[in-house]
Amino acid sequence: MRTLKSLLDNEGHGILEMPTGTGKTVCLLSLTISYIKFKKPNFKLVYCTRTIVEMEKTLEELKFVMKQRKIDFKDQPELAKDPGLVSSLLALCLSSRKNMCIHPTVSQEEDRATVDSECRRLTSPWNRSAVKSQTQDIEDIDQKACVFFENF
């Protein structure tokens, strides 16, 4: 944990590898969130996982840590008054296009590379400009560009 704090102080990057079940996720999140809330409120943390299951587990741990912070700081009025220490945290979970795509035809593709390339093709700025200049028919646009991206 001292090494992690030193890493945060120096705004460095780090990779931690340990066996499963050692409690590293909750420890890392607890220390990092406390550090961020106390020292660098605008700091961003990027936490990468290899699988969707690991991502879901990390979000569970994050919810636990944030809930526990509210409980722990409730009995410390001098800390509870500081909204930065007990406020909520914005956490985003990002996954591959294959897992996130909702386009009716692209999402049905089995091959991840096909989903990636089709998504890039439908959402690329040059393709979107060309489609918009060529047609106003919404169904035609949906076939040549991603309507979900356009309407976001």
Buried (B, 14 or more C-beta within 10 A) or exposed (E): EEEBBEBBEEEEEEEEEEEEEEEBBBBBBBBBBBBBBEEEEEEEEEBEBEEEEBBEEBBEBBEBBBEEBEEEBEEEEEBBEEEEBBEEBEEEEEEEBBEEBEBEEBBEBEEEEEBBBBBEBBBBEEBBEEBEEEBEEEEEBBEBBBBBEBEE
